[in-house]
Amino acid sequence: MNRAQAQFIKDDFLRRLGGQFQKVDTATFPILEQILFQAGLDFNETIRKNLEKARAISTGALVDTGVPNVTENQGTFTLNIGYPLGSKQLEYYDFVNKGVAGVGGKNAKPKKNSGDYRFKSKFPNRRMAASIYSWLNRARKSVRTDRVDLSGVQKKRRKLATTLDEATNKKRLAYAISTAIKRDGIKATYYFDRAITENFTKDFKDALSVALGGDIILQIRQYGNNNSN
């Protein structure tokens, strides 16, 4: 969302008002809401692109962000984006975002003061191994419907599927992968953090100033994370 897009939305709205322009209270113009909603859609698309680039798509749940919601209260407009409160994604998205340091972890190196996460034990439990086993099976099933490699995600799935097909003991393989993850950690992608910095820039603030015809104050707040705070 930038100044030109915002101007287009504003001009298009005024054009559609036509002769009714003088009869409409300018305080009720939904221009700002339209710009904020479009910015939310842009954010969701950036989330998808970042996950695809990081090859961090498995079930596709992290791509399924909530529909942007715009609310107004006494002149303050709020754009709600991301995963809905109470959603399953909210429980683990930040592990993929900021990474998880392993026990002796050489891969995941979360930034300081960013809510670092780390595994407490090097031994995987049955639930984790079962999750990895399901993940491998999903990769193999999805490959059967892929005719060509269209993305890095599909290439990764084919590699996983080959590994699973060649394994003599698939459950043992799942435990081995789980152990490796516990040891090395989960590499940070910053897919969510980067989506915020990439979308809510000076261009975005300029777009809002077009809608309001003046300066604005922009505040970004986080509600909900892996610690349920």
C-alpha positions in Angstrom: 0.0 0.0 0.0 1.5 3.3 -1.1 0.4 6.9 -1.7 -0.6 6.3 -5.3 -2.8 3.3 -4.4 -4.4 5.3 -1.5 -5.1 8.2 -3.9 -6.7 5.8 -6.3 -9.0 4.4 -3.6 -9.9 7.9 -2.5 -10.6 9.2 -6.0 -12.6 6.1 -6.9 -14.8 6.4 -3.9 -15.5 10.1 -4.6 -16.2 9.3 -8.2 -18.8 6.6 -7.2 -20.4 9.2 -4.9 -21.0 11.4 -8.0 -23.7 13.9 -7.4 -24.3 12.6 -3.8 -20.9 14.1 -2.7 -22.4 17.2 -1.0 -25.0 15.0 0.8 -22.4 12.8 2.5 -20.8 13.6 5.8 -17.0 13.4 5.2 -16.6 12.0 8.7 -18.3 8.8 7.5 -16.1 8.2 4.5 -14.9 4.6 4.5 -11.7 5.5 2.6 -9.5 4.9 5.6 -11.1 1.6 6.3 -10.6 0.5 2.7 -6.9 1.4 2.8 -6.4 -0.4 6.0 -8.2 -3.5 4.8 -6.1 -3.6 1.6 -3.0 -3.2 3.7 -4.1 -6.2 5.7 -4.6 -8.2 2.5 -1.1 -7.2 1.3 0.3 -8.3 4.7 -1.3 -11.8 4.3 0.2 -12.1 0.8 3.6 -11.2 2.1 3.2 -13.9 4.8 2.5 -16.5 2.1 5.5 -15.4 0.0 7.9 -15.4 2.9 6.8 -18.9 4.0 7.2 -20.1 0.4 10.7 -18.6 0.1 11.7 -20.1 3.5 10.3 -23.5 2.4 8.4 -23.5 5.7 5.0 -24.7 4.4 3.8 -28.1 5.6 0.1 -28.4 6.2 -0.4 -24.8 5.0 -1.9 -23.7 8.3 0.6 -20.8 8.7 -0.5 -19.4 5.4 -4.0 -19.4 6.6 -3.9 -16.0 8.3 -7.1 -14.4 9.5 -9.2 -12.0 7.4 -8.1 -8.4 8.2 -10.4 -6.6 10.5 -10.8 -2.8 10.9 -12.4 -1.3 13.9 -13.0 2.3 15.0 -13.4 3.7 18.5 -13.6 7.4 19.2 -11.4 8.4 16.2 -8.8 5.6 16.7 -8.7 3.1 13.9 -7.3 -0.4 14.5 -6.3 -2.9 11.9 -6.1 -6.4 13.3 -4.0 -8.8 11.3 -2.2 -12.1 11.8 -3.6 -15.3 13.4 -6.9 -15.0 15.3 -6.8 -15.3 19.1 -7.5 -18.8 20.1 -6.2 -20.3 16.8 -3.9 -23.3 16.6 -1.4 -21.3 14.6 -1.0 -18.8 17.4 0.5 -21.5 19.6 3.5 -22.2 17.4 3.9 -19.6 14.6 6.6 -17.8 16.5 8.8 -20.9 16.8 8.9 -20.9 13.0 9.3 -17.1 12.9 12.1 -16.6 15.5 13.5 -20.2 15.6 14.2 -22.5 18.5 17.7 -23.1 19.8 18.6 -26.7 20.1 20.4 -28.5 22.9 23.9 -27.7 21.7 22.0 -26.0 18.8 24.1 -25.0 15.9 21.3 -23.9 13.5 18.8 -21.8 15.4 20.2 -18.5 16.6 17.3 -16.3 17.7 18.0 -12.7 18.0 18.8 -11.3 21.5 15.8 -9.9 23.4 13.3 -11.2 20.8 11.7 -13.8 23.0 14.2 -16.6 22.4 13.0 -20.1 22.4 15.0 -23.3 23.2 14.4 -27.0 23.7 14.8 -28.1 27.2 15.9 -31.7 26.5 17.7 -33.5 23.7 15.4 -36.5 23.9 12.2 -36.3 21.7 8.9 -37.5 23.1 6.5 -39.8 21.3 4.2 -37.0 20.3 7.0 -35.1 18.5 8.1 -38.3 16.7 4.5 -39.0 15.6 4.2 -35.4 14.3 7.4 -35.9 12.3 6.2 -39.2 10.9 2.9 -37.6 9.8 4.9 -34.7 8.3 6.9 -37.2 6.2 3.8 -39.0 5.0 2.2 -35.7 4.0 5.2 -34.9 2.0 5.2 -38.3 0.2 1.4 -38.1 -0.6 1.7 -34.5 -2.0 4.6 -35.5 -4.3 2.4 -38.1 -6.0 0.2 -35.3 -7.3 3.1 -33.0 -8.3 4.0 -33.3 -12.0 6.8 -30.8 -12.0 8.8 -29.0 -9.4 7.1 -25.6 -9.3 8.7 -24.4 -6.0 11.3 -25.0 -3.4 8.7 -26.4 -1.1 7.8 -29.1 -3.7 11.5 -30.0 -4.1 11.9 -30.3 -0.4 8.9 -32.6 -0.2 10.3 -34.9 -2.9 13.6 -35.1 -1.0 11.7 -36.1 2.2 9.5 -38.6 0.3 12.6 -40.3 -1.1 14.2 -40.5 2.3 11.0 -42.0 3.7 10.7 -44.6 0.9 14.3 -45.7 1.3 14.1 -46.1 5.1 13.8 -49.6 6.4 12.2 -48.5 9.6 10.1 -45.4 9.1 9.3 -44.9 12.8 12.9 -45.1 13.7 13.6 -42.5 11.0 11.0 -40.2 12.5 12.7 -40.5 15.9 16.1 -39.8 14.3 14.8 -36.7 12.6 13.2 -35.6 15.9 16.5 -36.1 17.7 18.3 -34.0 15.1 15.8 -31.2 15.5 16.1 -31.3 19.3 19.9 -31.2 18.9 20.3 -28.6 16.2 17.1 -26.6 16.8 14.8 -24.9 14.3 16.3 -22.3 12.1 14.6 -18.8 12.3 12.8 -17.6 9.2 11.5 -14.2 10.5 8.7 -14.6 8.0 6.2 -12.8 10.3 8.6 -10.1 11.5 9.7 -9.3 8.0 6.1 -9.1 6.8 5.5 -6.3 9.3 8.6 -4.3 8.4 8.0 -4.9 4.7 4.4 -3.7 4.7 4.2 -1.0 7.3 6.7 1.4 6.0 6.9 5.1 5.2 4.9 4.4 2.1 2.1 3.0 4.3 2.1 6.1 6.5 2.0 8.3 3.4 -1.0 6.3 2.2 -2.8 7.0 5.5 -2.0 10.7 5.3 -3.6 10.8 1.8 -6.8 9.3 3.3 -6.8 11.6 6.3 -5.4 14.7 4.6 -2.9 15.2 7.4 -0.3 13.6 9.6 -1.0 10.4 11.5 0.4 8.5 14.5 1.0 4.8 13.8 1.4 2.3 16.7 2.1 -1.4 16.2 1.2 -3.7 19.0 1.4 -7.5 19.4 -1.4 -9.4 21.0 -0.7 -13.1 21.8 2.4 -15.2 21.3 3.7 -18.6 22.1 3.7 -17.7 25.8 0.0 -16.8 25.6 0.8 -13.3 26.8 
